[in-house]
Amino acid sequence: MPRFTRAVLLPLWLLAACQTPDSPRPAVLALEEPVLLGWRAVALSEDRDRVDGLAAAWEEALAQARTRGLLARVRAEGALLEPDAGLPRAALSPGPYRCRLVRLGAGRRSFAAHPFHFCHVGIDGDLLSLTKESGSERPGGYVWPDSDRQSVFLGATALGAERLPPAYGEDPARDSIGLVERIGAFRYRLVFPWPRSGAVLDVLELVAFVPEPE
């Protein structure tokens, strides 16, 4: 990607005060803008802020559950709703998954667990694709590598009878960003902090279909 620089000029009166007839021409100071790589180069700034604020989203969602007497339901979900449950080797394996959404902090409903649907992880060039294939809200997009403990999902949500979601960035109201983590054997979660649904956290549980031994 091109690197951009921003010139920082000293005020003219200050330059004039510092110069003598034989003084060399003052140098212009240049500060380089940070270069964004990987998913950060693609994500909108407000979505980067969502991911960077994930710890605060977890704290707020669990505080609401505690205030409304829902911690027992949260704890019953085990590692799925434990903020620090992410394990190493978080990269998703291509193939079919059972997936379900748990929503925290959405207005009066501080906890909502939905039934299982179907998701699919595929390979598209250098990236993985992830699509929820059934249900009324169906996120779809790409999974970008980030570290051994997490990947970043960038996509958008299809609604109702729509066949495909819009491309990321095409309709900000549909855009989705979240972190993919492994929380057990063949079990993952995709956590959306402050999603467009109006919740504090949307957590999509992903359980891989494992072939039965012959």
KARABEL-V162040 format. One record per residue. N is the residue number from 1. RES is the residue in one small letter. SS is DSSP state (helix for helix, strand for strand, loop for the rest). OMEGA is omega in degrees with one decimal (* if undefined). D_FIRST is the distance of its C-alpha to the first C-alpha in whole Angstrom. Layout:
# KARABEL-V162040
n=N res=RES ss=SS omega=OMEGA d_first=D_FIRST
n=N res=RES ss=SS omega=OMEGA d_first=D_FIRST
This chain:
# KARABEL-V162040
n=1 res=m ss=loop omega=179.3 d_first=0
n=2 res=p ss=loop omega=176.5 d_first=4
n=3 res=r ss=loop omega=-178.0 d_first=6
n=4 res=f ss=loop omega=176.4 d_first=9
n=5 res=t ss=strand omega=179.5 d_first=13
n=6 res=r ss=strand omega=-178.8 d_first=16
n=7 res=a ss=strand omega=176.6 d_first=19
n=8 res=v ss=strand omega=-174.0 d_first=22
n=9 res=l ss=loop omega=173.8 d_first=26
n=10 res=l ss=loop omega=178.7 d_first=29
n=11 res=p ss=loop omega=-175.8 d_first=32
n=12 res=l ss=helix omega=-178.9 d_first=34
n=13 res=w ss=helix omega=179.0 d_first=37
n=14 res=l ss=helix omega=177.1 d_first=36
n=15 res=l ss=helix omega=-178.2 d_first=35
n=16 res=a ss=helix omega=-178.8 d_first=38
n=17 res=a ss=helix omega=-175.9 d_first=40
n=18 res=c ss=helix omega=-174.0 d_first=38
n=19 res=q ss=loop omega=168.1 d_first=39
n=20 res=t ss=loop omega=-179.1 d_first=42
n=21 res=p ss=loop omega=-177.2 d_first=42
n=22 res=d ss=loop omega=-177.5 d_first=41
n=23 res=s ss=loop omega=173.7 d_first=38
n=24 res=p ss=loop omega=178.6 d_first=35
n=25 res=r ss=loop omega=-177.4 d_first=32
n=26 res=p ss=loop omega=179.2 d_first=30
n=27 res=a ss=loop omega=173.8 d_first=27
n=28 res=v ss=loop omega=178.7 d_first=24
n=29 res=l ss=strand omega=179.5 d_first=22
n=30 res=a ss=strand omega=176.7 d_first=19
n=31 res=l ss=strand omega=-179.6 d_first=17
n=32 res=e ss=strand omega=172.6 d_first=13
n=33 res=e ss=loop omega=177.3 d_first=12
n=34 res=p ss=loop omega=178.6 d_first=11
n=35 res=v ss=loop omega=179.5 d_first=8
n=36 res=l ss=loop omega=-178.0 d_first=9
n=37 res=l ss=loop omega=174.8 d_first=9
n=38 res=g ss=loop omega=-175.9 d_first=11
n=39 res=w ss=helix omega=-179.2 d_first=13
n=40 res=r ss=helix omega=177.9 d_first=12
n=41 res=a ss=helix omega=-177.5 d_first=9
n=42 res=v ss=helix omega=-173.3 d_first=12
n=43 res=a ss=loop omega=172.3 d_first=15
n=44 res=l ss=loop omega=-175.3 d_first=16
n=45 res=s ss=helix omega=179.6 d_first=17
n=46 res=e ss=helix omega=177.0 d_first=21
n=47 res=d ss=helix omega=173.5 d_first=20
n=48 res=r ss=helix omega=178.8 d_first=18
n=49 res=d ss=helix omega=178.1 d_first=22
n=50 res=r ss=helix omega=-178.6 d_first=24
n=51 res=v ss=helix omega=-179.1 d_first=23
n=52 res=d ss=helix omega=179.5 d_first=23
n=53 res=g ss=loop omega=-175.9 d_first=26
n=54 res=l ss=helix omega=-179.1 d_first=28
n=55 res=a ss=helix omega=178.5 d_first=30
n=56 res=a ss=helix omega=177.9 d_first=32
n=57 res=a ss=helix omega=175.9 d_first=32
n=58 res=w ss=helix omega=-177.9 d_first=34
n=59 res=e ss=helix omega=-179.3 d_first=36
n=60 res=e ss=helix omega=-178.7 d_first=37
n=61 res=a ss=helix omega=-179.1 d_first=37
n=62 res=l ss=helix omega=176.6 d_first=40
n=63 res=a ss=helix omega=177.0 d_first=42
n=64 res=q ss=helix omega=178.6 d_first=42
n=65 res=a ss=helix omega=179.6 d_first=44
n=66 res=r ss=helix omega=-178.0 d_first=46
n=67 res=t ss=helix omega=-175.6 d_first=47
n=68 res=r ss=loop omega=174.0 d_first=48
n=69 res=g ss=loop omega=-175.4 d_first=50
n=70 res=l ss=loop omega=-176.3 d_first=47
n=71 res=l ss=helix omega=179.4 d_first=46
n=72 res=a ss=helix omega=178.5 d_first=49
n=73 res=r ss=helix omega=177.5 d_first=47
n=74 res=v ss=helix omega=-178.3 d_first=43
n=75 res=r ss=helix omega=179.8 d_first=45
n=76 res=a ss=helix omega=178.3 d_first=46
n=77 res=e ss=loop omega=176.4 d_first=43
n=78 res=g ss=helix omega=-174.5 d_first=42
n=79 res=a ss=helix omega=-177.3 d_first=39
n=80 res=l ss=helix omega=-176.0 d_first=37
n=81 res=l ss=helix omega=172.7 d_first=38
n=82 res=e ss=loop omega=-173.4 d_first=37
n=83 res=p ss=loop omega=-174.3 d_first=34
n=84 res=d ss=loop omega=-174.7 d_first=34
n=85 res=a ss=loop omega=-177.6 d_first=35
n=86 res=g ss=loop omega=-177.2 d_first=32
n=87 res=l ss=strand omega=174.9 d_first=32
n=88 res=p ss=loop omega=-179.9 d_first=30
n=89 res=r ss=loop omega=-174.1 d_first=29
n=90 res=a ss=loop omega=-176.3 d_first=28
n=91 res=a ss=loop omega=177.9 d_first=26
n=92 res=l ss=loop omega=172.6 d_first=28
n=93 res=s ss=loop omega=177.2 d_first=30
n=94 res=p ss=loop omega=177.8 d_first=29
n=95 res=g ss=strand omega=-178.9 d_first=33
n=96 res=p ss=strand omega=179.2 d_first=35
n=97 res=y ss=strand omega=162.2 d_first=35
n=98 res=r ss=strand omega=-177.3 d_first=38
n=99 res=c ss=strand omega=177.3 d_first=36
n=100 res=r ss=strand omega=-175.8 d_first=38
n=101 res=l ss=strand omega=169.3 d_first=37
n=102 res=v ss=strand omega=-174.8 d_first=38
n=103 res=r ss=strand omega=-179.4 d_first=37
n=104 res=l ss=strand omega=172.2 d_first=38
n=105 res=g ss=strand omega=179.3 d_first=39
n=106 res=a ss=strand omega=178.0 d_first=39
n=107 res=g ss=loop omega=-179.0 d_first=42
n=108 res=r ss=loop omega=-179.6 d_first=45
n=109 res=r ss=strand omega=-177.4 d_first=44
n=110 res=s ss=strand omega=177.6 d_first=43
n=111 res=f ss=strand omega=176.4 d_first=43
n=112 res=a ss=strand omega=178.4 d_first=42
n=113 res=a ss=strand omega=-177.2 d_first=42
n=114 res=h ss=loop omega=179.9 d_first=42
n=115 res=p ss=loop omega=179.5 d_first=43
n=116 res=f ss=loop omega=171.7 d_first=41
n=117 res=h ss=strand omega=-178.6 d_first=39
n=118 res=f ss=strand omega=175.0 d_first=37
n=119 res=c ss=strand omega=178.2 d_first=33
n=120 res=h ss=strand omega=175.8 d_first=31
n=121 res=v ss=strand omega=-180.0 d_first=28
n=122 res=g ss=strand omega=178.1 d_first=27
n=123 res=i ss=strand omega=179.5 d_first=24
n=124 res=d ss=strand omega=-176.0 d_first=22
n=125 res=g ss=loop omega=-178.9 d_first=19
n=126 res=d ss=loop omega=-175.9 d_first=18
n=127 res=l ss=strand omega=169.6 d_first=19
n=128 res=l ss=strand omega=170.9 d_first=22
n=129 res=s ss=strand omega=178.0 d_first=24
n=130 res=l ss=strand omega=-178.0 d_first=26
n=131 res=t ss=strand omega=169.3 d_first=29
n=132 res=k ss=strand omega=-167.7 d_first=32
n=133 res=e ss=loop omega=178.3 d_first=34
n=134 res=s ss=loop omega=-176.2 d_first=37
n=135 res=g ss=loop omega=-176.7 d_first=38
n=136 res=s ss=loop omega=176.2 d_first=38
n=137 res=e ss=strand omega=-171.9 d_first=35
n=138 res=r ss=strand omega=176.6 d_first=32
n=139 res=p ss=strand omega=175.7 d_first=29
n=140 res=g ss=strand omega=-179.4 d_first=26
n=141 res=g ss=strand omega=-174.6 d_first=23
n=142 res=y ss=strand omega=-179.7 d_first=20
n=143 res=v ss=strand omega=-177.3 d_first=20
n=144 res=w ss=strand omega=175.9 d_first=17
n=145 res=p ss=strand omega=178.8 d_first=18
n=146 res=d ss=strand omega=177.0 d_first=18
n=147 res=s ss=strand omega=179.6 d_first=21
n=148 res=d ss=loop omega=-175.2 d_first=25
n=149 res=r ss=loop omega=-179.8 d_first=26
n=150 res=q ss=strand omega=170.1 d_first=24
n=151 res=s ss=strand omega=-177.1 d_first=22
n=152 res=v ss=strand omega=176.9 d_first=20
n=153 res=f ss=strand omega=173.4 d_first=21
n=154 res=l ss=strand omega=-178.5 d_first=20
n=155 res=g ss=strand omega=179.5 d_first=22
n=156 res=a ss=strand omega=-173.4 d_first=25
n=157 res=t ss=strand omega=171.4 d_first=29
n=158 res=a ss=strand omega=-178.0 d_first=31
n=159 res=l ss=strand omega=173.4 d_first=34
n=160 res=g ss=loop omega=-175.7 d_first=38
n=161 res=a ss=loop omega=178.8 d_first=38
n=162 res=e ss=loop omega=-178.8 d_first=35
n=163 res=r ss=loop omega=-177.5 d_first=34
n=164 res=l ss=loop omega=173.5 d_first=30
n=165 res=p ss=loop omega=173.1 d_first=28
n=166 res=p ss=loop omega=175.7 d_first=25
n=167 res=a ss=loop omega=177.1 d_first=22
n=168 res=y ss=loop omega=-180.0 d_first=20
n=169 res=g ss=loop omega=-179.1 d_first=19
n=170 res=e ss=loop omega=179.3 d_first=22
n=171 res=d ss=loop omega=-175.7 d_first=25
n=172 res=p ss=loop omega=179.6 d_first=24
n=173 res=a ss=loop omega=-179.5 d_first=28
n=174 res=r ss=loop omega=-175.0 d_first=27
n=175 res=d ss=strand omega=178.9 d_first=24
n=176 res=s ss=strand omega=172.5 d_first=24
n=177 res=i ss=strand omega=-178.9 d_first=22
n=178 res=g ss=strand omega=179.9 d_first=24
n=179 res=l ss=strand omega=175.4 d_first=24
n=180 res=v ss=strand omega=178.3 d_first=26
n=181 res=e ss=strand omega=172.9 d_first=28
n=182 res=r ss=strand omega=-177.8 d_first=31
n=183 res=i ss=strand omega=179.1 d_first=35
n=184 res=g ss=strand omega=177.9 d_first=37
n=185 res=a ss=loop omega=-179.9 d_first=38
n=186 res=f ss=loop omega=-177.9 d_first=36
n=187 res=r ss=strand omega=-176.3 d_first=36
n=188 res=y ss=strand omega=170.9 d_first=32
n=189 res=r ss=strand omega=174.2 d_first=32
n=190 res=l ss=strand omega=-173.0 d_first=29
n=191 res=v ss=strand omega=178.8 d_first=29
n=192 res=f ss=strand omega=177.4 d_first=28
n=193 res=p ss=strand omega=-179.1 d_first=28
n=194 res=w ss=loop omega=-177.8 d_first=30
n=195 res=p ss=loop omega=-179.7 d_first=29
n=196 res=r ss=loop omega=177.8 d_first=30
n=197 res=s ss=loop omega=-177.1 d_first=33
n=198 res=g ss=loop omega=176.5 d_first=34
n=199 res=a ss=loop omega=171.2 d_first=35
n=200 res=v ss=loop omega=177.2 d_first=34
n=201 res=l ss=strand omega=163.2 d_first=33
n=202 res=d ss=strand omega=-179.1 d_first=33
n=203 res=v ss=strand omega=179.6 d_first=33
n=204 res=l ss=strand omega=176.8 d_first=33
n=205 res=e ss=strand omega=-179.0 d_first=35
n=206 res=l ss=strand omega=-179.9 d_first=34
n=207 res=v ss=strand omega=-175.6 d_first=37
n=208 res=a ss=strand omega=171.6 d_first=36
n=209 res=f ss=loop omega=-179.1 d_first=39
n=210 res=v ss=loop omega=179.5 d_first=40
n=211 res=p ss=loop omega=177.3 d_first=43
n=212 res=e ss=loop omega=177.8 d_first=46
n=213 res=p ss=loop omega=-179.1 d_first=48
n=214 res=e ss=loop omega=* d_first=50
